[in-house]
Amino acid sequence: MARARVLIWAVCALRLALATVYFQEEFLDGERWRNRWVQSTNDSQFGHFRVSSGKFYGHKEKDKGLQTTQNGRFYAISARFKPFSNKGKTLVIQYTVKHEQKMDCGGGYIKIFPADLDQKNLNGKSQYYIMFGPDICGFDIKKVHVILHFKNQYHSNKKSIRCKVDGFTHLYALVLRPDLSYEVKVDGQAIESGSIEYDWNLTSFRKMEESSAESKDWNQAKDAKAQDGLKPEGIDKDIWLHQKMKNTNYLTQYDLSEFENIGAIGLELWQVRSGTIFDNFLITDDEEYAENFAKATWGETKGPEREMDAIQAKEEVKKAREEDEELLAEKFHMRESHFNRYYRRDEL
């Protein structure tokens, strides 16, 4: 096990030389996390976080993460990093979340913000670029949100992506690529993928943009009398536009998944019952590095975590049985005492 861990980290180090890691957080340095994460003071009733590995874990130190601590509260906390643009690059957002309390209603998602985020005033109205992760409430809502901000609007993935609902730690990853393809991964497995343009219902938006641009070009061409040799007079508009786009490569991809000023990551959510633990945050441009990082963190502790939970469950069953036996013994002694008292009184 130790050799495997060393090998994984060696691979991570090699990939790190090739990858760009914009943000990485494992909460391995005690209370210093408080210097990196800023609790919002927008509302005095916001719930507070602590760093904890929870009631059961795979490794007491490695499994420490941000844990919600108060029931029935909104939470808002964020961390800043050096601003960057993912233009022309792959963007991977990855983290682990553990609903130790067996979530009944509440969020387990994260948000990626512009660099100008006012961290002290973070709240539900704060603009974000990306919202990603599980959301659970009752029997109806058990989904993975993937929301992108584009043209001053929030657009949700139209597919229903189911999240994990048990009390164990799970790995969530979102991959956005320059070719407008995407993947949503849970526990290292792709559970949804496709085209950003089509799966976010942006085709109609794109057509509207193109139509507006085409009309503008047509009018400009008429005014300029087709200085590039394409005269609009006497030619059908659609034919002219088709030839125009063919000659000038007019149709270009819209920046549906590119963000110019990414600079913060945060948790802004509501929970009925607290206890969720967020850990192993990663933002990078390298899919392979993200996979290796996942193996070196969640991959190392997921098995031992389940083993510890199973041991605790057995101990709880044993304890409950012992308590039942003690209760029965107490009732037996009470009945015996009651019987003896009345039996002796009748003898007298």
C-alpha positions in Angstrom: 0.0 0.0 0.0 2.8 2.4 0.9 4.7 1.7 -2.4 1.5 2.2 -4.4 0.9 5.6 -2.6 4.5 6.7 -3.4 4.1 5.7 -7.0 0.8 7.6 -7.4 2.3 10.7 -5.9 5.3 10.4 -8.2 3.0 10.3 -11.2 1.2 13.3 -9.8 4.5 15.2 -9.4 5.4 14.3 -13.1 2.0 15.5 -14.3 2.2 18.6 -12.2 5.3 19.6 -14.3 3.0 19.5 -17.3 -0.3 20.6 -15.8 -1.5 23.9 -14.5 -3.1 23.6 -11.0 -5.1 26.7 -10.3 -6.3 25.6 -6.9 -5.8 22.6 -4.6 -7.0 22.2 -1.0 -6.7 19.1 1.3 -6.9 20.8 4.8 -3.7 19.1 6.0 -2.1 22.0 7.9 -4.2 22.3 11.0 -6.0 25.6 11.5 -4.2 27.4 8.8 -7.1 26.8 6.5 -8.7 29.8 8.2 -6.2 32.1 6.5 -7.3 30.8 3.1 -11.1 30.5 3.5 -13.2 33.5 4.3 -16.6 33.1 6.1 -19.2 35.5 4.7 -20.6 38.0 7.2 -23.5 39.0 4.9 -25.9 37.3 7.3 -25.3 36.9 11.1 -27.4 33.7 10.9 -25.1 31.9 8.4 -23.9 28.5 9.7 -20.3 27.9 10.7 -17.8 25.4 9.4 -15.1 23.4 11.2 -12.5 21.1 9.8 -13.2 17.5 10.7 -12.8 13.9 9.4 -16.2 13.0 10.8 -17.5 10.1 12.9 -15.9 7.5 10.5 -13.1 7.9 8.0 -10.4 6.1 6.0 -7.6 8.2 7.5 -8.1 10.6 10.4 -5.9 13.4 8.9 -6.3 12.9 5.2 -10.1 12.8 5.4 -10.4 16.1 7.2 -12.5 18.7 5.3 -14.9 21.6 5.8 -17.9 20.3 7.7 -21.2 22.1 8.3 -22.1 22.2 12.0 -25.5 23.8 12.5 -28.9 22.5 11.4 -31.3 24.6 9.4 -28.8 27.1 8.2 -27.5 28.8 5.1 -23.7 28.6 4.6 -21.4 30.8 2.7 -17.6 30.5 2.6 -15.0 31.0 -0.1 -11.3 30.8 -1.0 -9.4 33.0 -3.5 -6.7 32.1 -5.9 -4.7 33.7 -8.7 -7.1 34.7 -11.4 -7.0 32.9 -14.8 -8.8 32.4 -18.0 -9.6 28.9 -19.4 -9.9 30.2 -22.9 -8.8 27.5 -25.3 -8.0 25.1 -22.4 -9.7 22.2 -20.6 -11.2 23.0 -17.3 -11.5 20.3 -14.6 -13.3 21.0 -11.3 -13.1 18.2 -8.8 -13.8 17.6 -5.1 -15.2 15.1 -2.6 -18.4 15.4 -0.5 -19.6 13.2 2.3 -23.2 13.4 3.6 -22.3 11.7 6.9 -25.7 12.7 8.4 -27.6 10.9 5.6 -28.7 14.1 3.9 -32.5 14.6 3.9 -32.6 18.1 2.4 -29.7 20.3 1.5 -26.9 21.2 -1.0 -23.5 19.6 -1.5 -22.5 21.6 -4.5 -19.7 24.2 -5.0 -19.5 27.4 -7.0 -16.8 28.9 -9.1 -16.7 32.7 -9.0 -15.1 35.7 -10.8 -12.0 37.1 -9.2 -13.9 40.3 -8.1 -16.1 38.3 -5.7 -16.7 40.2 -2.4 -16.0 37.3 -0.1 -17.2 39.0 3.1 -20.6 39.6 1.4 -21.0 36.2 -0.4 -24.6 35.3 -0.5 -27.2 33.7 -2.8 -27.2 36.7 -5.1 -23.4 36.7 -5.7 -22.7 36.1 -9.4 -20.9 32.9 -10.2 -19.5 31.2 -13.3 -20.2 27.6 -12.5 -22.3 25.7 -10.0 -21.6 22.0 -9.8 -22.4 19.2 -7.4 -25.2 17.2 -5.7 -28.4 18.5 -4.3 -30.8 16.4 -2.3 -34.3 17.2 -0.9 -36.9 14.5 -0.1 -37.8 11.9 -2.7 -37.9 14.2 -5.7 -34.6 16.0 -5.8 -31.5 13.8 -5.9 -29.6 15.4 -8.7 -26.2 16.7 -9.8 -26.4 20.4 -10.7 -24.3 21.7 -13.6 -25.1 25.4 -14.2 -23.1 27.7 -16.5 -23.2 31.5 -16.7 -23.4 32.7 -20.2 -24.4 36.1 -21.7 -25.6 37.3 -18.2 -27.9 34.3 -17.7 -27.6 31.0 -15.8 -28.1 27.9 -17.9 -28.8 24.4 -16.5 -27.9 21.1 -18.1 -31.2 19.8 -19.4 -30.3 16.1 -18.5 -31.3 14.6 -15.2 -28.0 13.5 -13.5 -28.5 11.5 -10.4 -26.2 11.9 -7.4 -25.2 9.5 -4.6 -27.4 9.5 -1.6 -25.6 7.4 1.0 -23.4 8.6 3.9 -20.0 7.8 2.3 -17.5 10.1 0.7 -17.9 10.5 -3.1 -15.8 12.1 -5.8 -17.4 14.6 -8.1 -15.7 15.9 -11.2 -16.7 18.2 -14.1 -14.7 18.4 -17.3 -15.3 21.3 -19.8 -13.3 21.1 -23.0 -12.5 23.7 -25.7 -14.3 21.7 -28.3 -17.6 22.2 -26.3 -17.7 18.6 -25.1 -18.1 17.9 -21.4 -18.1 15.1 -18.8 -19.6 14.7 -15.4 -17.9 12.0 -13.3 -18.9 10.4 -10.0 -16.4 8.2 -8.2 -14.1 8.3 -11.3 -16.8 7.1 -13.7 -18.4 9.2 -16.4 -22.1 9.2 -15.7 -23.0 11.9 -18.3 -21.3 13.5 -21.3 -22.2 15.3 -24.5 -22.2 18.7 -26.1 -22.4 21.9 -24.0 -24.2 23.6 -26.9 -27.0 21.1 -27.1 -27.2 19.8 -23.5 -27.7 23.4 -22.1 -30.4 24.3 -24.6 -28.2 27.0 -26.1 -28.9 26.1 -29.8 -31.8 28.5 -30.0 -29.7 31.2 -28.3 -26.9 30.7 -30.8 -29.3 30.8 -33.8 -30.7 34.1 -32.4 -27.2 35.5 -32.2 -26.3 34.4 -35.7 -29.5 35.7 -37.1 -28.9 39.1 -35.6 -25.3 39.1 -36.9 -26.4 38.0 -40.3 -28.9 40.8 -40.7 -26.3 43.3 -39.6 -23.9 42.0 -42.2 -26.6 42.1 -44.9 -27.4 45.7 -44.1 -23.8 46.7 -44.0 -23.1 45.0 -47.3 -26.0 46.9 -48.9 -24.7 50.2 -47.5 -21.1 49.4 -48.6 -22.2 48.0 -52.0 -20.3 44.7 -51.4 -16.8 46.0 -51.3 -15.5 42.4 -51.1 -17.0 41.6 -54.5 -20.2 40.1 -53.2 -22.9 42.4 -54.4 -26.2 42.1 -52.5 -28.3 43.8 -55.3 -30.4 41.3 -57.2 -29.3 38.3 -55.0 -31.5 36.4 -52.6 -30.5 37.3 -49.0 -30.1 33.6 -47.9 -27.9 32.8 -50.9 -25.8 35.9 -50.3 -25.3 35.0 -46.6 -24.5 31.4 -47.4 -21.8 32.6 -49.8 -20.5 35.2 -47.4 -20.1 32.7 -44.5 -18.5 30.2 -46.9 -15.9 32.7 -48.0 -15.1 34.2 -44.6 -15.6 31.2 -42.3 -18.3 33.3 -40.6 -19.6 30.6 -38.3 -17.3 30.4 -35.3 -17.9 28.6 -32.0 -19.4 30.7 -29.2 -17.5 30.8 -25.9 -20.1 28.8 -24.0 -17.7 27.3 -21.5 -14.9 30.0 -21.4 -14.5 32.3 -18.5 -12.1 35.2 -18.5 -11.5 36.0 -14.8 -11.9 32.9 -12.7 -10.6 33.7 -9.2 -12.5 32.0 -6.3 -14.2 28.8 -5.2 -16.9 28.6 -2.6 -19.8 26.9 -0.8 -23.1 28.8 -0.8 -25.9 26.5 0.2 -28.6 25.5 2.6 -28.8 22.4 4.8 -31.6 21.1 7.0 -29.4 18.7 8.8 -25.7 19.6 9.1 -22.7 17.3 9.0 -21.6 17.3 5.3 -17.8 17.3 4.8 -16.2 18.9 1.7 -12.6 18.0 0.8 -9.9 17.5 -1.9 -10.8 20.5 -3.9 -9.0 20.8 -7.3 -9.1 23.1 -10.3 -6.8 22.3 -13.1 -6.4 22.1 -16.9 -5.2 18.5 -16.9 -7.6 15.6 -16.8 -4.9 13.0 -16.1 -3.5 15.0 -13.2 -7.0 15.2 -11.7 -7.4 11.4 -12.1 -4.1 10.8 -10.3 -4.9 13.3 -7.6 -8.2 11.5 -7.0 -6.4 8.1 -6.7 -3.9 9.6 -4.2 -6.7 11.0 -2.0 -10.2 9.6 -2.2 -8.9 6.4 -3.9 -6.7 5.7 -0.9 -9.3 6.3 1.8 -12.6 5.1 0.3 -12.0 1.5 1.3 -10.9 2.0 4.8 -13.7 4.5 5.4 -16.3 1.8 4.6 -14.4 -0.7 6.8 -14.5 1.7 9.7 -18.2 2.3 9.2 -18.9 -1.5 9.1 -17.0 -2.0 12.3 -18.9 0.9 14.0 -22.2 -0.5 12.8 -21.3 -3.9 14.4 -20.3 -2.2 17.6 -23.6 -0.3 17.6 -25.6 -3.5 17.1 -23.7 -5.2 19.9 -24.2 -2.2 22.2 -27.9 -2.1 21.4 -28.2 -5.8 22.1 -26.3 -5.5 25.4 -28.6 -2.6 26.4 -31.7 -4.7 25.5 -30.3 -7.5 27.6 -29.7 -5.2 30.6 -33.2 -3.8 30.2 -34.7 -7.3 30.2 -32.6 -8.3 33.2 -33.7 -5.2 35.1 -37.4 -5.9 34.3 -36.9 -9.5 35.4 -35.4 -8.4 38.7 -38.2 -5.9 39.3 -40.8 -8.5 38.7 -39.0 -11.0 40.9 -38.7 -8.4 43.7 -42.4 -7.5 43.3 -43.4 -11.2 43.4 -41.2 -12.0 46.4 -42.6 -9.0 48.3 -46.2 -10.0 47.8 -45.5 -13.7 48.2 -43.8 -13.2 51.6 -46.6 -10.9 52.8 -49.2 -13.6 52.0 -47.1 -16.1 54.0 -47.1 -13.8 57.0 
